[in-house]
Amino acid sequence: MRDTIDMAREAGLFTHKEVQAELKAFEALVRADERSGCAEQYLRIMRNAVVDAVEIEREACAKV
């Protein structure tokens, strides 16, 4: 999405001041969504790592 916004800006499609202000607000939402998506993915990875570590620990304890 940001690439599309950058290409449109470079093509000169956003020259009016009000449109530029709206575009900046939209870009902030895009960035927020990307960060949110990254955070969700990171939490899934970490959650799975914890589940795997607990399972490995349980298996090790069962052998003792």
C-alpha positions in Angstrom: 0.0 0.0 0.0 2.8 2.4 0.8 4.4 1.8 -2.5 1.2 2.7 -4.3 0.9 5.9 -2.3 4.6 6.8 -3.0 4.1 6.1 -6.8 1.0 8.3 -6.9 2.9 11.1 -5.1 5.9 10.8 -7.4 3.5 11.0 -10.4 2.2 14.3 -9.1 -1.3 13.1 -8.3 -1.3 14.7 -4.9 -0.7 18.4 -5.3 -3.6 20.0 -3.4 -2.8 20.8 0.2 -6.0 19.3 1.6 -5.4 16.1 -0.3 -1.9 15.9 0.9 -3.1 16.3 4.5 -5.7 13.5 4.0 -3.0 11.4 2.4 -0.7 11.8 5.4 -3.5 10.8 7.8 -4.2 7.7 5.6 -0.5 6.8 5.5 -0.5 6.9 9.3 -3.4 4.4 9.3 -1.5 2.2 6.9 1.6 2.2 9.0 -0.5 1.5 12.1 -2.1 -1.5 10.4 1.3 -2.8 9.3 2.7 -2.5 12.8 -0.4 -4.2 14.2 0.0 -7.1 11.7 3.7 -7.4 12.6 2.9 -7.4 16.3 0.2 -10.1 15.8 2.6 -12.2 13.8 5.4 -11.8 16.5 3.0 -12.8 19.2 1.9 -15.9 17.3 5.6 -16.9 16.8 6.4 -16.3 20.5 3.3 -18.1 21.7 4.2 -21.1 19.6 7.7 -21.1 20.9 6.5 -21.1 24.5 4.1 -24.0 23.7 6.9 -25.9 22.1 9.3 -25.2 25.0 6.7 -26.4 27.6 6.1 -29.6 25.6 9.8 -30.3 25.4 10.1 -29.7 29.2 7.2 -32.0 29.9 8.7 -34.7 27.8 12.0 -34.3 29.6 10.4 -34.5 33.0 8.4 -37.6 32.0 11.6 -39.4 31.3 13.0 -38.8 34.8 
